[in-house]
Amino acid sequence: MSESEINGTEEDVQDKKQKKQTRHDGGAADLERVTDYAEEKEISAAHISSAVEQIGNKRSKEEERKVAKERLKHLMQ
């Protein structure tokens, strides 16, 4: 057997190197996607917290109005 049959041709070696580089670059792209997803999730959580706080504030104001109405009603009687 010749050396090229055992080790493969020079083109085969280059193809293998390109495949390894492609896999490496693909991993970097996957990492970037995961990082972007995590950042979006954090932003979403912050928005949700803000929305929950606003709803709580609105309920408190409604409760205050209700109590004020009841007091006024009792004073009128």
N, C-alpha and C positions, 0 to 999 in steps of 0.2 A: 504494500500500500504506500502511496505517496503521502507526503506531509500535508498537502492540501486536502486530501481525502480525510485524513485523521482530524486535523484542526479546522477544516472548513476553509472556504475561500475568503479572501480579504473582504469581499462584499458581505458575506455572511457575518463576519465579525463586526463590520460597521452597522449592519442592520440590527444586530443584538444590542450594540451600544445606543443606537437611536431609540430602540424600544425601552431600554432602561431609563434614558433621559425623559422619554414621554411619560413613563410611569411616575418618575420623580416630579415632573411638572404637574401631572394630574393630581398628585397628592397635595401639592401646594394650592391648587385650585380648590380642592375639597376642603382644605383647612380654611381657606378664605371664605368659602360658602358657609361653613359651620360658624365661623367667627361672625359673619354678617347676620346669620340667623340668631345667634346669641344676643347680639347688640339690639336687633329688632325686638326680641322678646323682652329685653330689659326696658326698652322704650315703651313698649306696650304695657308693661307692669306699672311703670310710672304714670302713664295715662289713666290706667284703671284706678290706681290709688287716688289720683286727683278727682276722678269722676265719683268715686265712693265718698270722698270728703265733701264734694259739692252736694251730693244727695243727702248726706247727713246734715249739712247746714240748712238745706231747704226744709227738711223734716223738723228741725229744731225751731225754725221760724214759724212753720205752720202750727206747731204745738204751742208756741208762745201766743200766737193769735187766738188759738182756740181757748186757752186759759184766760186771756184778756176778755174774750167774748162772754165766757161763763161768769167772770167777776162782774162785768157790766150788767149782765142779766140778773144776777143776784142783787145788785145795788138798786135796780129798777123795781124790784118787787116789793 
